[in-house]
Every structure is written in C-alpha cells, then in structure tokens.
C-alpha cells in the first residue's frame, strides 16, 4: 500500500486539530509515576518549567497521549527553547512579555523544528486581529466573591456582590478568537491554601465564556496530591469531573450568545480589563454578547434588541453606519457619554484603575435606564453571587443557560424566565445525573425553577 505523504499544510492542520482538544495543566514534577495522577482526569497537556524537562518523562507522557510543553520566560531566550526541544517536549509556551526580537527567534526555531508554539503574553499584547492557533494570556484574577478587609462583600455599581471574574474579558476574547481555543493561565494567590470549591469555580469561570483555565495548584495541594493524600485525590477527582463535563459538551464553546444586549467594545475601551463594563452588566445577569468593534455588522448584531457602543468616538464611519442601520431596523442604541474613555491599560494591568470606577458608574446608569426590567432573553431571580451565560445552538432550536455559583455554598430556588416558548427543560451539572424540570407559562414566555446550584449548572431548553 502506498504511504500517504503529508504536505506542510496537512501537518499544520493536524497540529491545529490536536491543539483544539488539549486540556492544559501546569505540572511541577518530572516523575513519570505522577502521570498516573494526570490520567485520573481528562488533562492531556502539561506545561513544565525547566527543572522538570525530562526526556524520560516526555516519552512516558507521549505514550499516554499527553502533550508536554516547555514554559520559556523572558530572559531565558532561544537557548531555553532549544533545550526544551532537545529533551523531546511536544512544544514551547512563551509566557510573559518578551522582546520582539527574542520572541521572533523562538517562533522561527519552532517553525524550523515543526514544534508547537503557544504564546501567553500580557493581556495588552494579545494578537486580537489575527488570532494564533491558541489565543491566551498568563494574566487573570482569581475568581470569587470580593471580600474587603473588614470581611464584608464588596458591592458592584449594580448593588449585587462584586465578583472577581475573568468572564467579561474572556467573552470579548472568545468573540475575537473565532474558532481558536482560548486559554487563561493565572495561578492561585500566593501563600494561600484554597478549599476545593475555589478550584472548581476557577474551572467554571473560564468555561462559562467558552475558554479553558490552565490548571494550577497551590503548593500545599500539589504536595498532598503527589503523595496521594486521600483528600487531595478526592478534590482532584472532582476537578476531573468538571473538566470532563465541559469536554463532553465541547460544542457549546462555538454556540452563539443568545443575549438581546450587544456590548460593542475594544481594547482601548476596557475590554481587556476585569471588572469593566462587560462584567458590570453580567453581574446583573443580563444576557449579552460581546462584539469587538472591528466585527461590527449585521451578523454580529443579529438577534439583539439593544446595543451599547462603549466608545463611539473610536468607531470608523463603516462601524457607525452598522449601528445606525441597527437603530433604523428598530434596535435601541446607547452611546457612551461624550468624552467617556478609560486610560490605556498598562501591560501588567488586569483591573480598572481607582479613578475609572466613577466612569464605570456613569455608563452603568445609562445602561440601567435603557434596560430597566426588560427581558433580553432571560430574567433570573435569587442569583446574587452568581454569573450566567445564555447561548443558542446553531440551528436555533435549543437554548442553554449556564450558571456559576461563586458563594461557596449551595444556592437554592433559582428562577429563570425566558422569552419564547419551550416545551422541555433539562438540568445538567458536572456531579449529578441530568433531570427534567417543569416548564410553566409566564407573561413573556416560560419559566423554570432550578432547585439548587452548588457550583455549576446548565439548564437546557428545547
């Protein structure tokens, strides 16, 4: 039988397909025995620091179908990348803010070696207009209810508890990325031992927006896991169950946002910052879709009832005409206040500056006055301390509502009221069997009562 000769294009296509299925984790061990721990979960891609680059470990990992990527940081240079590839790693991760010449040298090396290269730059340096095979960053906030020094929960402009989250930024990144996988690679807070739910929330915070968090463990958890302490193995197993849940439903990442509110933003108007406009609106659990400014058009706004142009002064004439056409067709258009603009984000900046919160409050009042009590796809009740995302299948026949609970305790008796008519509702979670829920009529469409949300739940309607 004749052998099939792979062209460079075919090799690239296979590599892209492989990367799309990678579930990444940071791994601080070169002991092949720890691969048995990895195999307890769907994790199939390990990010390794140089002390743990081992030819034997890589060989054993490859036999198990696990990719190994060497993390190279600024200052290490192309020599570090060569050492990683010489030890048989599957590829390189550039993590951090590199000098352009150094980054290009490593890119050239990876191309010549036919090795995978993934870049995790600062948020401000992400290639938004021409997404690479994996679009990612090493910067993120640790998700959860923001607790102040006095122990009280901080309040957002909406009055709800302030949730530290990456979801607004990731929604924007997901909208910019097209079909490319999105990774976010932040680590646990330093000198902190985290309860299991905080790791589950981190997985879900990324998954809510169709992204993957690069699993990273605090030193105490990692030590207990590598010694197979039962409690650590149990938590690791739960994390694996959550990862499997999202991979079993990986098609959701490509589903369109079903929200009736379109938020038109760009990097210069806060889209790369956590706690900005997208997060502020999402805290009220208003269904929305992020629209990168350069993707404005009829398709991007299809199905929206309202659109908010955060920074109208930055729009091109063609982009302004897209919004005018939206308004002429019956949509409601809200522009940010004249002169309203965030200062350009610094490379290491993740959240708004202290002086930006007053500006955030200004645009929140405008959004709130327009939205009012309108149902833009779903209205949720008893969801303080939670975030949601409403999506629709490509054929429009199914709608799913994702719910992430950041409180640390189960939330009971959540009510969702949807526009449109649905006959069937199914509740799914990572840790319990799916169950049918009653669908009942309400004034604007139909309602469903969710008895409990522990960490994450999906309500699927047909």
C-alpha positions as CSV (number, residue, x, y, z in Angstrom):
1,X,0.0,0.0,0.0
2,X,1.3,3.4,-0.9
3,X,2.2,5.7,2.0
4,X,0.3,8.9,2.3
5,X,2.8,11.8,2.2
6,X,1.8,14.7,4.4
7,X,2.2,18.1,3.0
8,X,3.2,21.0,5.3
9,X,-0.4,22.3,5.1
10,X,-1.7,18.8,6.2
11,X,0.8,18.7,9.1
12,X,-0.3,22.2,10.2
13,X,-4.0,21.2,10.0
14,X,-3.4,18.1,12.1
15,X,-1.5,20.1,14.7
16,X,-4.3,22.7,14.9
17,X,-6.9,19.9,15.4
18,X,-4.7,18.3,18.1
19,X,-4.3,21.6,20.0
20,X,-8.1,22.3,19.9
21,X,-8.5,19.2,22.1
22,X,-5.8,20.0,24.6
23,X,-6.8,20.4,28.2
24,X,-3.9,22.1,29.9
25,X,-2.4,22.0,33.4
26,X,0.8,23.2,35.0
27,X,2.8,20.3,36.3
28,X,5.7,20.7,38.7
29,X,7.2,17.2,38.5
30,X,9.3,15.1,36.2
31,X,8.4,11.8,38.0
32,X,6.8,9.5,35.4
33,X,4.7,8.0,38.3
34,X,2.8,11.3,38.5
35,X,1.4,10.6,35.1
36,X,-1.0,8.1,36.7
37,X,-2.4,11.1,38.6
38,X,-2.8,13.1,35.4
39,X,-4.6,10.1,33.9
40,X,-7.3,10.3,36.6
41,X,-8.6,13.4,34.7
42,X,-9.1,14.5,31.1
43,X,-5.9,16.6,31.3
44,X,-3.8,15.8,28.3
45,X,-1.4,18.7,28.0
46,X,1.2,19.6,30.7
47,X,3.1,22.9,31.0
48,X,6.5,22.2,32.5
49,X,9.1,24.5,33.9
50,X,12.8,23.9,33.0
51,X,13.7,22.0,36.2
52,X,11.1,19.4,35.1
53,X,12.2,18.9,31.4
54,X,13.0,15.2,31.2
55,X,13.3,13.1,28.1
56,X,12.1,10.0,30.0
57,X,9.0,11.9,31.4
58,X,8.2,13.2,27.9
59,X,8.5,9.7,26.4
60,X,6.2,8.2,29.0
61,X,3.7,11.1,28.6
62,X,3.6,10.7,24.9
63,X,2.8,7.0,25.3
64,X,-0.2,8.0,27.3
65,X,-1.3,10.6,24.7
66,X,-0.3,13.5,26.9
67,X,1.5,16.5,25.3
68,X,4.4,18.2,27.1
69,X,5.1,21.9,26.6
70,X,8.2,23.7,28.0
71,X,7.5,27.1,29.5
72,X,10.0,29.7,28.5
73,X,10.0,33.1,30.2
74,X,11.6,36.5,29.3
75,X,15.3,36.4,29.9
76,X,15.7,32.8,29.1
77,X,15.8,33.3,25.3
78,X,16.0,31.0,22.4
79,X,18.6,28.8,24.1
80,X,16.0,27.7,26.6
81,X,13.6,26.8,23.8
82,X,16.4,24.7,22.2
83,X,17.0,22.8,25.4
84,X,13.3,22.0,25.8
85,X,13.0,20.7,22.2
86,X,16.3,18.7,22.7
87,X,14.6,16.8,25.6
88,X,11.7,15.8,23.3
89,X,9.0,18.1,24.6
90,X,6.0,18.5,22.2
91,X,6.4,22.2,22.0
92,X,7.1,25.6,23.7
93,X,5.0,28.1,25.6
94,X,6.2,31.7,25.6
95,X,4.9,33.1,28.8
96,X,5.3,36.8,29.6
97,X,6.4,40.0,27.9
98,X,9.2,39.2,25.5
99,X,11.4,41.5,23.5
100,X,10.1,41.3,19.9
101,X,13.5,40.0,18.5
102,X,13.6,37.2,21.1
103,X,10.0,36.2,20.5
104,X,10.6,36.1,16.8
105,X,13.8,34.0,17.2
106,X,11.8,31.4,19.2
107,X,9.0,31.4,16.7
108,X,11.5,30.8,13.9
109,X,13.0,27.9,15.9
110,X,9.6,26.3,16.5
111,X,8.7,26.6,12.8
112,X,12.0,25.1,11.7
113,X,11.7,22.3,14.3
114,X,8.0,21.7,13.4
115,X,7.2,22.2,17.1
116,X,4.1,23.6,18.6
117,X,4.3,27.1,19.9
118,X,1.8,28.7,22.2
119,X,2.1,32.3,23.4
120,X,0.7,33.6,26.7
121,X,1.5,37.3,26.7
122,X,0.2,40.1,28.9
123,X,-3.5,40.9,28.1
124,X,-2.5,44.2,26.5
125,X,-0.2,42.3,24.0
126,X,-2.7,39.7,22.8
127,X,-3.0,39.5,19.0
128,X,-6.7,40.2,18.7
129,X,-6.9,40.9,15.0
130,X,-5.0,37.8,13.8
131,X,-5.6,35.1,16.4
132,X,-2.9,32.4,16.7
133,X,-3.8,28.7,16.9
134,X,-4.3,29.2,20.7
135,X,-5.3,32.6,21.9
136,X,-4.3,33.1,25.5
137,X,-2.7,35.1,28.3
138,X,-1.0,34.3,31.6
139,X,-2.8,37.1,33.4
140,X,-6.1,36.7,35.3
141,X,-7.8,37.4,38.6
142,X,-8.6,34.6,40.9
143,X,-12.4,34.2,40.8
144,X,-14.7,34.6,43.7
145,X,-16.8,37.0,45.8
146,X,-14.6,40.0,46.5
147,X,-14.2,40.3,50.3
148,X,-12.9,43.6,51.8
149,X,-10.5,43.9,54.7
150,X,-13.4,44.2,57.2
151,X,-14.8,40.8,56.0
152,X,-17.8,42.4,54.1
153,X,-18.5,41.6,50.5
154,X,-17.7,44.5,48.2
155,X,-20.7,45.8,46.2
156,X,-20.7,46.4,42.4
157,X,-22.4,49.5,40.9
158,X,-25.4,47.3,40.3
159,X,-25.8,46.7,44.1
160,X,-25.0,43.0,43.7
161,X,-21.9,41.4,45.4
162,X,-18.8,42.2,43.5
163,X,-17.5,39.1,41.8
164,X,-13.8,38.9,40.9
165,X,-14.1,37.2,37.5
166,X,-12.4,36.9,34.1
167,X,-15.6,36.2,32.3
168,X,-16.1,39.7,30.7
169,X,-12.6,39.7,29.3
170,X,-12.9,36.1,28.2
171,X,-16.3,36.8,26.4
172,X,-14.6,39.5,24.5
173,X,-11.6,37.3,23.7
174,X,-13.8,34.4,22.7
175,X,-15.7,36.7,20.3
176,X,-12.4,37.9,18.8
177,X,-10.9,34.4,18.6
178,X,-13.3,32.9,16.1
179,X,-12.7,29.1,16.3
180,X,-9.3,29.3,18.1
181,X,-9.1,27.8,21.6
182,X,-8.8,30.4,24.4
183,X,-6.5,29.7,27.4
184,X,-6.0,31.7,30.6
185,X,-3.1,30.8,32.7
186,X,-3.2,32.6,36.1
187,X,-2.1,30.9,39.3
188,X,-3.5,30.6,42.8
189,X,-3.0,33.5,45.2
190,X,0.5,33.3,46.9
191,X,0.7,31.8,50.3
192,X,-2.9,30.6,50.2
193,X,-4.4,27.2,50.8
194,X,-7.6,27.0,48.8
195,X,-10.7,25.0,49.5
196,X,-11.9,22.6,46.7
197,X,-14.7,24.9,45.6
198,X,-12.3,27.7,44.6
199,X,-10.6,25.4,42.1
200,X,-14.0,24.3,40.7
201,X,-15.0,28.0,40.4
202,X,-11.8,28.8,38.5
203,X,-12.5,26.0,36.0
204,X,-16.1,27.2,35.6
205,X,-15.2,30.9,35.4
206,X,-13.3,30.2,32.2
207,X,-15.7,27.6,30.9
208,X,-18.7,30.0,31.2
209,X,-17.1,32.0,28.4
210,X,-16.0,29.1,26.3
211,X,-12.4,29.2,27.5
212,X,-10.0,26.8,29.3
213,X,-8.2,27.7,32.6
214,X,-4.7,26.2,32.7
215,X,-5.0,24.2,35.9
216,X,-2.5,25.4,38.5
217,X,-2.4,24.1,42.1
218,X,-1.3,25.8,45.3
219,X,1.9,24.3,46.8
220,X,0.1,22.6,49.7
221,X,-2.5,20.9,47.4
222,X,0.2,19.9,44.9
223,X,2.3,18.3,47.6
224,X,-0.6,16.4,49.0
225,X,-1.7,15.3,45.5
226,X,1.8,14.0,44.6
227,X,1.9,11.9,47.8
228,X,-1.6,10.7,47.0
229,X,-3.2,12.0,50.2
230,X,-6.9,10.9,50.0
231,X,-8.4,14.3,50.4
232,X,-6.3,15.8,47.7
233,X,-7.1,12.9,45.3
234,X,-10.8,13.4,46.0
235,X,-10.6,17.1,45.1
236,X,-8.5,16.2,42.0
237,X,-11.2,13.8,41.0
238,X,-13.9,16.4,41.3
239,X,-11.8,18.8,39.2
240,X,-11.6,16.0,36.6
241,X,-15.3,15.5,36.7
242,X,-15.8,19.2,35.9
243,X,-13.3,19.2,33.1
244,X,-14.9,16.1,31.6
245,X,-18.3,17.8,31.8
246,X,-17.1,20.7,29.6
247,X,-15.3,18.4,27.2
248,X,-18.3,16.2,26.8
249,X,-20.2,19.3,25.7
250,X,-17.3,21.0,23.9
251,X,-19.7,22.1,21.1
252,X,-21.1,24.7,23.5
253,X,-17.9,26.8,23.0
254,X,-19.0,27.5,19.5
255,X,-22.6,28.4,20.2
256,X,-23.7,31.9,19.7
257,X,-24.6,34.2,22.6
258,X,-28.4,34.4,22.9
259,X,-28.4,37.7,24.7
260,X,-30.5,40.6,23.5
261,X,-27.9,43.2,24.5
262,X,-24.8,43.7,22.4
263,X,-21.8,45.4,24.0
264,X,-19.5,47.0,21.4
265,X,-16.0,47.4,22.8
266,X,-12.4,47.3,22.0
267,X,-9.1,47.0,23.9
268,X,-9.0,50.8,24.2
269,X,-12.4,50.9,25.9
270,X,-11.7,48.4,28.7
271,X,-12.5,45.1,27.0
272,X,-9.2,43.6,28.2
273,X,-9.8,44.5,31.9
274,X,-11.6,42.5,34.5
275,X,-14.4,44.4,36.3
276,X,-15.1,46.6,33.3
277,X,-18.4,47.2,31.5
278,X,-19.0,43.6,30.4
279,X,-18.5,42.3,34.0
280,X,-20.6,45.1,35.4
281,X,-23.6,44.2,33.2
282,X,-23.1,40.5,33.6
283,X,-23.2,40.9,37.4
284,X,-26.9,41.7,36.9
285,X,-27.2,38.5,34.9
286,X,-28.4,40.4,31.8
287,X,-27.9,38.1,28.7
288,X,-25.4,39.8,26.5
289,X,-22.9,39.3,23.7
290,X,-19.5,40.9,23.3
291,X,-19.0,42.5,19.9
292,X,-15.4,43.5,19.1
293,X,-15.6,46.9,17.4
294,X,-13.9,45.7,14.2
295,X,-16.5,42.8,13.8
296,X,-19.5,45.2,13.8
297,X,-22.0,44.3,11.1
298,X,-25.5,42.8,10.6
299,X,-24.4,39.3,11.6
300,X,-22.7,40.4,14.8
301,X,-25.9,42.3,15.9
302,X,-28.4,39.7,14.7
303,X,-31.0,38.9,17.4
304,X,-30.0,41.9,19.6
305,X,-32.7,44.3,20.8
306,X,-30.2,46.8,22.3
307,X,-26.6,47.8,21.6
308,X,-24.2,49.8,23.7
309,X,-21.3,51.5,22.0
310,X,-18.9,52.0,24.8
311,X,-16.6,54.3,23.0
312,X,-18.4,55.8,19.9
313,X,-15.6,58.2,19.2
314,X,-13.3,55.3,18.2
315,X,-15.7,54.0,15.5
316,X,-14.9,54.2,11.8
317,X,-17.6,55.5,9.5
318,X,-18.4,52.0,8.4
319,X,-18.8,50.9,12.0
320,X,-21.0,53.9,12.8
321,X,-23.2,53.0,9.8
322,X,-23.6,49.5,11.1
323,X,-25.0,50.8,14.4
324,X,-27.2,53.4,12.5
325,X,-28.6,50.6,10.4
326,X,-29.3,48.6,13.6
327,X,-31.2,51.6,15.1
328,X,-33.2,52.1,11.8
329,X,-34.3,48.4,12.0
330,X,-35.8,49.0,15.4
331,X,-32.9,48.3,17.7
332,X,-32.2,50.6,20.7
333,X,-28.8,52.2,20.6
334,X,-27.0,53.6,23.6
335,X,-23.7,55.5,23.2
336,X,-21.2,56.0,26.0
337,X,-21.1,59.5,27.5
338,X,-19.2,62.1,25.4
339,X,-15.5,62.0,26.1
340,X,-16.0,58.9,28.3
341,X,-12.9,56.9,28.0
342,X,-10.6,54.7,30.1
343,X,-6.9,55.4,30.2
344,X,-4.9,52.9,28.1
345,X,-4.3,49.7,30.0
346,X,-0.7,49.1,31.1
347,X,0.9,45.8,30.2
348,X,0.6,44.4,33.7
349,X,-2.9,45.9,34.4
350,X,-5.8,43.5,35.0
351,X,-8.5,45.6,36.5
352,X,-9.8,49.2,36.4
353,X,-7.8,51.9,38.0
354,X,-9.2,53.7,41.0
355,X,-10.3,56.7,39.0
356,X,-12.1,54.6,36.5
357,X,-14.9,53.4,38.8
358,X,-16.7,56.8,38.6
359,X,-16.7,56.5,34.8
360,X,-18.0,52.9,35.1
361,X,-20.8,54.1,37.2
362,X,-21.7,56.7,34.6
363,X,-22.2,54.2,31.8
364,X,-23.9,51.8,34.2
365,X,-26.6,54.4,34.9
366,X,-27.1,54.8,31.1
367,X,-27.4,51.0,30.5
368,X,-29.7,50.6,33.5
369,X,-32.0,53.3,32.3
370,X,-32.3,51.7,28.9
371,X,-32.5,48.1,30.0
372,X,-34.8,48.7,33.0
373,X,-36.8,45.5,33.7
374,X,-36.8,44.3,30.0
375,X,-36.3,40.6,29.4
376,X,-33.5,40.3,26.9
377,X,-33.7,36.6,26.7
378,X,-33.8,35.5,30.3
379,X,-34.6,37.1,33.7
380,X,-33.1,35.4,36.7
381,X,-34.2,35.6,40.4
382,X,-32.3,34.7,43.5
383,X,-28.9,34.7,41.8
384,X,-26.9,37.1,44.0
385,X,-23.3,35.9,43.9
386,X,-23.8,34.1,40.6
387,X,-23.0,34.7,37.0
388,X,-24.7,33.3,33.9
389,X,-24.4,33.0,30.2
390,X,-27.2,32.3,27.7
391,X,-26.4,30.6,24.4
392,X,-28.2,29.2,21.4
393,X,-27.5,26.2,19.2
394,X,-26.6,26.9,15.6
395,X,-30.0,25.8,14.4
396,X,-31.7,28.0,17.0
397,X,-33.7,25.0,18.3
398,X,-32.0,24.8,21.7
399,X,-31.1,27.4,24.3
400,X,-28.8,26.8,27.2
401,X,-28.4,28.8,30.4
402,X,-25.1,28.3,32.3
403,X,-25.0,29.3,36.0
404,X,-21.8,29.7,38.1
405,X,-22.1,30.0,41.9
406,X,-19.2,31.9,43.5
407,X,-20.6,32.0,47.0
408,X,-19.1,28.8,48.4
409,X,-22.4,27.4,49.5
410,X,-25.4,25.9,47.5
411,X,-27.9,28.4,46.2
412,X,-31.5,27.1,46.3
413,X,-34.7,28.1,44.4
414,X,-33.3,29.9,41.4
415,X,-36.0,31.0,39.0
416,X,-35.4,31.7,35.3
417,X,-38.0,33.3,33.0
418,X,-37.3,33.0,29.3
419,X,-38.7,34.8,26.2
420,X,-40.1,32.4,23.6
421,X,-41.9,29.1,24.0
422,X,-40.0,26.0,25.2
423,X,-41.6,22.6,25.9
424,X,-38.7,20.8,27.7
425,X,-36.1,21.8,30.3
426,X,-33.3,19.6,31.4
427,X,-30.9,20.4,34.3
428,X,-27.3,19.2,34.0
429,X,-24.4,19.5,36.4
430,X,-20.9,18.1,36.4
431,X,-21.5,15.9,39.5
432,X,-25.1,14.7,39.3
433,X,-27.3,13.0,36.7
434,X,-29.4,15.2,34.5
435,X,-33.0,15.7,35.4
436,X,-36.2,17.0,33.8
437,X,-37.7,20.2,35.2
438,X,-41.2,21.6,34.8
439,X,-41.7,24.3,32.3
440,X,-44.6,26.7,33.1
441,X,-46.1,29.7,31.2
442,X,-45.3,33.3,32.3
443,X,-46.3,36.6,30.8
444,X,-43.3,36.9,28.4
445,X,-42.8,33.3,27.6
446,X,-42.0,30.4,30.0
447,X,-40.4,29.9,33.4
448,X,-38.3,27.2,35.1
449,X,-37.4,26.7,38.7
450,X,-33.9,25.3,39.5
451,X,-34.0,23.7,42.9
452,X,-30.2,24.1,43.6
453,X,-26.9,25.2,42.1
454,X,-23.9,24.0,44.0
455,X,-21.0,25.3,41.8
456,X,-22.2,25.0,38.2
457,X,-25.3,24.0,36.4
458,X,-26.6,24.1,32.8
459,X,-30.3,24.5,32.0
460,X,-31.0,23.2,28.5
461,X,-34.3,24.2,26.9
462,X,-35.9,22.8,23.7
